[in-house]
């Protein structure tokens, strides 16, 4: 006899409670997921442009790090019954990075390699544009957005720390403004970080050169940042009387 919808909800609720209790107990005992012969595999399906790409991943790792996966694979609904979870609105590169991080707790980017940094991390002279790095930077943005949906804040923090270090290492801002504003929400930590970096790290001489990369929403955030941080926050006491001669037309 098939379960009713109500009974499935009850079973799901109980499983979620048990999963949370087990997770809390594991944290207390430092029981991190381990690869075992008996470890179950589940399927993550990336749906993009009408194409479905399956990824086989150990369930213990997914469920340990993401409460979203724990709830889905322990539910009486289609994800739990089929042990398959669909991911949409993300990229293949982001999913690869996610799975690699789940198993290793590292991202292992090409731009982190010593030889790459020695070649491209220029301290003097004009910065170099690097297609490989640009591709990785966009993947990091997609991964941050994916980790946000999957409720994995530790992964999000690793990503923002990497992005924050980029201007100092490569002497250039990562051109990921559009990617960030397309994939994140208003007021998100990643938007606030990129505005902070732009205002403090981007030489004003480069603003026009990269103008096509700035989303309209970002320019509003930049104006708001300057207004609240440097004008409204310090007020007339700091600036004194405004020197109007810089705005007056020259006479004679």
N, C-alpha and C positions, 0 to 999 in steps of 0.2 A: 504493500500500500504506500503510495508516494506521500512524502511529507507535505503538510500544508505550508503556506507562506509564513503563517504565524509561528509554527514550530521551527521552521528554518531560522527565523529571526532569533528565537530563544536559544537555539543551538549555537548560532553565530555569536550572540552576546556572551554566552558562557565560554566559548572558545577564546574570545577576545580577552575576557577576564583572566583565563588560565594562562594565555600567552603573555599578558602583561606581568602577571605574578611570576612566571618563569623567567622572563627577561630581567625583572628586578632582582630575583634570586641569583641569576647568572652574573649580574653586575657586582653583587655583594661578594660572590665567590670567585670573581675574575675569570669566569668560564666563557672565553671567547670561542667563536665557531672554529671547528677543526675539520679537516678533510678526513673522512672515514669511508671505508668500503661500503658501508650501509647508507651513506648520505644520499638523500633523495635529490633528484634533478627536477627542476621545473623549467618552464619555457617563458622567456620574455620575447614578445613579438613587437618589433618595431614596424609601425605602419607609417609609410611616407610615400607620397606621390603615387598612391595606388599599389605600392609594392609592400609586401610583408617579408621582413627578414627575421627569422627566429634565432634566438640565442639560448643555449642550454646553460643554466647556472644552478649551483647547489643551493637548495632552498634554505639551509641553515644560515648561509652568509647573507642572503637577501633579507631574511626575516630578522636577523640579529641587528642589522644596521638601520632598517627602515620599518617603522610601525605601519606604514601604508602597505608594504608587502606582507607583513605579519597578519594584518587584518584581512587582506585579499585572499591569501592562500589558506587561511584558516576559516574562510566563510563558507556558508552553504550555497552561495551563488555561483555563477558560471566560472569565475576565476578559481574558486576553491574546488569546484567539482572537476574542472578540466586541468587544474594546476597550470594555468596559462594566464599571463597578464599582458595586456596590450599597452604599448607606449606610443603616444602620438605627440605631434608638435615638438619633436626633438630631432636630433641628427644621429647618424650612425657613429660618427666620431665621438659624440658625447656618451653614447651607450657603451662603446668600447672602453672609454676612460672610466666610466662608472664601474663596469665589471672588473677591470684591472684593479681599481682602488678597493673594491670589496674584498678581493683576495689578498692584496699586498699592503693596503693602507698607504700606497704611494701612487703618484701620477706618472712618473718617469717620462717627462717630456723631452723632446729633442732639444729644446732651448735650454734645458737644465744641464746638458752635457758639457763637460769642460772644453772640449775642442770647439763646440759651437760658440760658446761664450768668448773664447779667445779670438775667434774669427770675427765675431759681429759686435761684441760688447765694446763699442768705441767710446772712449772718454773725451777725446778731442776730435774736432772736425765735424762735418755734417753726419747725422745719423744715417744708417743704412736701412733700407726697407728689405725685409726678409719674407718672401712668400710662405716658406715653411712655418715660420713663427706666426705670421698673420693667420694662417689656417689653424694653428694650435690655439691662438688667442680666441678665435671665434668658437672653437670647440669648448674652451673653458667657460665662456659665457653660457653656451647651451647646457653645459654640465651644471653650472650654478643654478640655472632655472630648473633643471630636472631635479637636482638635489632639494631645491625648495619645495617642489611638488611632492617629493617622496619623504620629506621631513628628515633630512640628514644634515643637520646644522654643522657637524664636524667637518664634512666635506666642503660645505660652503665656505667655512672659515679658511681652509687650506687654499681655496681658489682666490679669495679676496687678498690673502697674504701674498700670493704669487703675483697678482696683478699690481699690488701696491709697490712691489719691489722692481717692477719692470723699468720705470723711468731711470732709476739709479743705475741699473745694470746695463741697459742698452742705449742710454742717452736719448731716448725717444719715447713718446707716449704710444701705447698700443692703440691702433686705429679700430676700436671696437665699439665706438659710440652708438652707431646704428644698431648693431647686434644687441647691445645692452637694452636700448630703449624699445626695441621690437619684442624682446623676450621677457622683460620684467615689468613690474607694476610701479605706479607712482609712489615715490617715497621709499622704494626698496633699498636695501643696504648697498647693492651693487651700483645703483644709480648715484647714490650719495657719495660713494667712494670715487667714481670716475669724475664727478664734478669737483670733488675735493682735489684730486690729482691734477685735473685740468687747470684749476685756479692757482695751484701752488707750484706745479712742475712744468707746465707748458710755457715755453718762452713766447712772449707776445708776438715776436717776429714770425712765429710759425702759424699763428691763428688763421691768417688769410690763405696760406698755402694749403691748409687742410679744411677749408671752409665747407667743401662739399660733403664732408663726413659728419657734420653736426646736425642732429635732428632738431626740429623746432622746439620740442619739449625740453631738450637739454639746454638750449640757449636761455630758455625761461628759468631753468634751475640755476644756471650760472649767474644770471642777473640777480636772482633772489639770494644766492649765496653771497655775492659781493655786497648787496644792499644790507642784508641782515648782519653780516660778519664785520664789515668795515665801515659802514656809514651809520646805520641805525644803532648798532652796538656801541659805537664810540662817540657819536653825536658831535654837536658844535663845540663842546668843551675841548675836544681833541683837535679839531680842525680850525677853530677860531673863525674869524670872518672870512667869507669867501672872497677871493681876489677876482673881482669882476673885470679887471683889465684884460684878462686872457680871453674874454668873450666880446670885448668892445671892438668896433671897427676903428681902424687907424684914421685919425683926422689929419687933414692937410695932405 
